[in-house]
Amino acid sequence: MKIIKQNEDLILDDNITLFDIETTGLSAKSSYVYLIGYMKNEGGKAVLTLLFAENFSEEKELVKTFLESLRDGNTLVHYNGTGFDIPYINQKAKRYCLRKEIDASETIDIYKYLMKVKKYLSLPVLRLKTVESAAGYRRTDSFDGGELIEVYAELVGMIRLYAITKKQETKERIEALESVILLHNTEDILGLYAVYKKTNFLAASNGKITPKIDVNSY
């Protein structure tokens, strides 16, 4: 499993973690999670971490490493993670007999809050790409999560091929495919950050974070 860390020149609250996952399908029973990205403050800097499984056998390590990163007690912030990301990760945690699971009720789902005020927003749909664009974030990545499944499948095959042939062109193809995948998840996190900052979040008296929606900002 690869762990890629990069510093981001962003202002991020100390007690939150933004996250997003990439999977090979919608069902945790019949598909795999191969990439989890998250961003939080580390040593006073916003650090974006990508946990990347280069083959399916690394899934347990991937999930375990992510869950261990949550020991800091930060509030998880996500986009429709209540409906997909969190139950997916929790099912994997149960499958691998990992002790920690995520309590969705203690996280912040920006999508759910925006759904409550959708009638006040001048947005046709509330897909993350649409909302992040309205929040002023511009992607260079052109793929969606579904399209990345084929990219990842080719990458896994190329990694196996390179282990046998050691051909330079195969290595270059691996690097190109990996770059596409990592860029997509990176931009999911940075886009989520843009939406998070555009939506007015205030610290509650109990130390948790509760959102207030500025409906005029979209």
Secondary structure, 3 states (H helix, E strand, C coil): CEEEEEEECCCCCCCEEEEEEEECCCCCCCCCEEEEEEEEEECCEEEEEEEECCCHHHHHHHHHHHHHHHHHCCEEEECCCCCCHHHHHHHHHHHCCCCCCCCHHHCEEHHHHHHHCHHHCCCCCCCHHHHHHHCCCCCCCCCCHHHHHHHHHHHHHHHHHHHHHCCHHHHHHHHHHHHHHHHHHHHHHHHHHHHHHHCEEEECCCCCEEEECCHHHC
